[in-house]
Amino acid sequence: MTNNIDHDRLFKELISTFFIEFIELFFPQLMDYLDRDSITFLDKEVFTDVTEGERHESDLVAQVRFRGKESFFLIHVEAQESSRKWFNRRMFTYFARFHEKFVLPIYPIVIFSYPKPKRAAISQYVVDFPDFKVLEFNYQVVQLNRLNWRDFLNQSNPVASALMAKMNIAEKERAKVKAECLRLLITLKLNPAKMQLISGFIDTYLNLNPVEEIQFQEEISTFSQPVQEGVMQITTSWMRQGIEQGIEQGIEQGIERGIEQGIERGIERGIEQGIEQGIEREKTLILRLLKRKLGEINPSLETKIMQLSIDDVEALGEALFDFSTVEDLINWLNTL
């Protein structure tokens, strides 16, 4: 399910956008001597990894000033989505090259986001002999699969809202965690762009199956009315994106089919199928929400809802929070 996810880009975008919040959440001791107004992200540092013979872009390097001083240091944050042998040696290699290039102290951090193994990750690289130790290089580790998501429920921090989706989660808790991630996100009252960044991160890593979707709706139904409405707005935006993706996939399928059957006809058919699939999914979700709020709905009303246009379905998704009875739904439909 996550094979095609660009993990590096997602984590880099999240941490660069909420850099201070990331430091405050996991390394509050850094805030004691870091000048939070002096942060500058360096250009991509590309170098050859001699240990594996491949090029590597360090995930994030920030130059910051020591508070009350004119001297600077670097914070290097590396996101690692798989467990690799000798990664500790690679971290030392990165450290040595940054230190040689910038001649500044470096605070190295690794975020391990892989689901397994769950044993504690190595956090140092040592070179020693029987009679003396040549080197002991240490780096800070955030190992998400060893963190309990419940410990972050009340953290008023956008990074907590996002990274809860990658923490230690039992399979049966996936829907609950997704709901709690969004509940926390709604309470932060971020601007739309930042809301979209975090909600997209959450949806990427907690992509629910149909059974979990029902559990998810049950979870958000327990939230306060304002939070429910906020979560609904987010899920509606996901559905719009799903429709757009359906259109894109439809175009691609149509082009492929068009090679054999005629390009124009194939594209039109692919677009139609993509739109229909996206709209059908949104209508089904709205019906589930209505049944959760109002109880059983007459089949004739279900049919009427399934025949609504996409604009009317989205309007219904916003209006349903004001309904108390099935009569309210009927009255709303009669106004169309």
N, C-alpha and C positions, 0 to 999 in steps of 0.2 A: 504493500500500500504506500510505502514511503520511498520506494526505489528511485523515483524521478524527482524527489524533492531536492532543491538546492539548499542544503543545510547551511553551508558557509555563508551564502548571501543572506538568508533569513536571520541567522544569529548576528552577523555583522551589522545588519540594518537595525536590529533591535537594540544592540548594545551601544552603537554609535549614537542612536537617537536618544537613548535613556542612559547615558554613560554615568552621570552622577548618581542616578537612582540605582544602577547596578552596583556601584561601589558602596553606596549607603546600605544596600540590602545585605551584601555578602562580606564586605570588608570595611565596616564602620570605623575601624581604627585608623584607616588611611585618611579619613576626613579630618583627623586631628591635626594633620600637618600638610594637607593638600590645599592649595589655593584654587577653589572651585571656579573662579573667574579667569583662570589662566590656561584652560585646556585647549590645545591645538592638536588636531589629528594630522599625522604625517601622511605624505603620499604613500601609495603602495610600495612596500619594500620587496622587490622581486630579486631572488637570488637562487643559485643552483644548489640543490640539496645533494651534497656529495655522498651522503650516506645511501641515497636511493637513486641518484642520477636523474632527478627530475626537478623541474622548476616549481617553486612554491611561493605563494603570496601570503605573507603573514596576515592574520585576520584583522588585527587592529593594533595600532601603535599610537599612543597619545603622549604628547609632551606637556608636562605640567610643572608649575612652579611650587617650590616649598613655601608654605605660608610664612609671610613676613621676611622672606629672603629673596635674593636675586638669583639664586641657583635653581637649576631645573633637574627633573628626572623623567624617565620614561615609564609608562605603564603598557606592557605588552599583553594583550588578551588573545589567546588562541582557543578557538572552538574546535572540538574534536568529536566527530559523530561515530567513530569506530575505535575499537580497542586494537592498538598496534604495538607490536614488539619493538622495543628500543625507542619508544616515543620520548622517554626521558632523555635519551642521548640527543635526539633531535631538538628538544627544548634547550639543551645546553648549547647546541650549535647555533640556534637562533640568538640566544643570549650573547654568545661570544661575538657574533657578527654585528649585532646592534651596538654592543659596547665598543667594538673597534671603530665602527663608523661614526658614532656620536660622542663617544667618550663621556657618557653620562650614566649615573646609576639607573638600574632597570628593575622594575617590580614586575615579575612574570606571573601570569595567571592563566590557568587552563580550565575551560568548561568542558567536561565530559558529558555528552548528551546521549550516549548509546544506552539501549535498554539492558544489555548484558555484556560482560559479566557484572555482577553486583558486588564483588569483592572490592575492597578499597584500592583505588588506583595508586600507582607509584607516584611520589611527589618529589623525588630527588634523583640526581645522577651522581654516582660516586666512583672515583678512581683511587684505589688504594693498594698497598702492598702489605705483606705480613708485618713489616717493621714500621711503616708510617702511612698516613693518609695524604695523598696528593691533592685531592679535590673532593669537595662536597657541595654540590650545587642544588639548591632547593627552589621550588616554585609552589605557588598557591594553587589549590585544586577546588573546583566546584563540581562535584560528581552528582548530577541530578538524580540518578537512579537510586541513590542512597539517602535522598531527602524525602521526608514525609510531607505531602502536599498540605495536610491539615495544619502544619506548623506555620503556614504562610497565609492562611485564610483571612486573618485580620491585619495583614501588612498593607498599609495604604501606599502601595508602591506598584507602578505599572509593570516593572520587570517581574515581580512576584505573580501578577495576574497572568503574564505570558508563560513563564517558566514552570508554573504549576502543571501545565499540560505535558511536561516532559519528566516530571518527578516520578517517584515510586507509586504507581497506581495499580490496584488490583483490577482485573478485567471487568468485574461487576461494578466497579466504581467509575468507569470512564464517563458515563453520562452525567453523573453527579459532579465530577470534577469539572467537566466542561461548563456546566451550569454555574458552578461556584467561581470559575475563572471569569465568566461574563458578569456575574453579580459584582465581583470586586472591580472589574473594569468600569462598570456603570457608575459606581460610587466615586470614581476618580475624576469624573467630569473633564476629560481631556478634549482637545480640539479634534475635529472630525478626521484629519489625516492621521493623527497618532492613534485614535480609536481604531481606525481601519487597519493600521499596521499591527496592533496587538490582536485584534479580533481575527485577522487573517492568519496570524501565527498560531492562535489557539485552534482554529478550524483545520489548519493543515495537520497538526499533530494529534488532534482528537476528532478525526473524521469518523462519524458514527454510522453503524449499520442501521437498518430500519427498526429493529427491536430497540436498540439504544436510543434512537430518535424519539420513540414514544416515552421512554424513561426520562429523557432530557426534557420533554415537554411537561411531564409530571413534576419534575424538579422545579422548573421555573414557575409553575403554577403556585408554588408555595411562597414565592417572593412577594414583597409588597407591590402594590399596583404600579408605582413609578418605575421600579426596577423591572417588572414584567414588560412594561411598555418599551423601556430602553433595550432590553434583550430582544424583543420582537423586532425592533428597528434594525438591529444588527443581523438577525437571522433573515430578515427580508432582503437586506443588502447581499447576503450570501446567495439567496435564491436568484437575485438579479444577475449576479456574477455567474451562477450556474447556467442561467439561460444564455448569457453571452458566450460562455464556454461551449454550450450546446450548439450555438450558431456556428462558432469557429470549427468545432468538430464536424458539424454538418457540412460546412464548406469543404473541409479537407476530404471528407468521405465522398462528397459530391464530385469533387475534382477527380478523385480516383475512379469513381464510377463513371464519370463523364468521359474518361479516356476510351471506355468501351461503348458507352451508350449515348454519347453526345454531351459535351461539356456544359452547355447552358442548362439542359434539362436535369443533369445530374446535380449541379450546384443548387438549383431551385429546390429539388427534392430533399437534398441534404439539409438546407437551411430550414425548410418546413419541419422536418423531423426533429431537428435540434430545438427549435422554438417550442414545438408541441411537447416534447419531453420535459423541458424546463417548466413550462406553464402547468403541466399536469402535476408535477412534483409540488409546486407551490400551492395549488388548489387542494391537494391531499393534505398538506400540512395545516392549512387553514381549517379544513374540516375537523381534523384531530383536535385542534385548539378549541373550536366551537363545542365539540362534544365534551371536552374536559370541563368547559365552563358552564354549559347549559344542559348537559345530559344528552339523551338520545334525540336525534333529529329525524323528522319525517323523511322517508326516501325521496319524496317529491321535492323537498327543500334541498336535499343533497344534489339532486339532478339539476336544480336551478342554479346552485352554486357552481357546479362543474361546468355550466354553460356560460359563466361570466367571462367578460374580457379580462385581460391581464391587469388593466388599470383598475377595474372594479374589484378584482381580487385583492390587489394591494390596498385599496381603500377599505375593504372589509377587514383586512388584517389589522389595520389601525383602529377601526371602529369597534371591533369585537370586545375590547376591554371595557367598553361602556355598557355592554348588554348584561341584563340580569335574568331575562327569560327568553324563551323561544319567540314570544310575541315581539320582543325588541328586534330580533333578527328579521322576522317577517316584515315588520314595519320598515326596517332599513332597506330590505330588498324591494319593497313596493315603491320606494322613492326613486329607484333607478329608472 
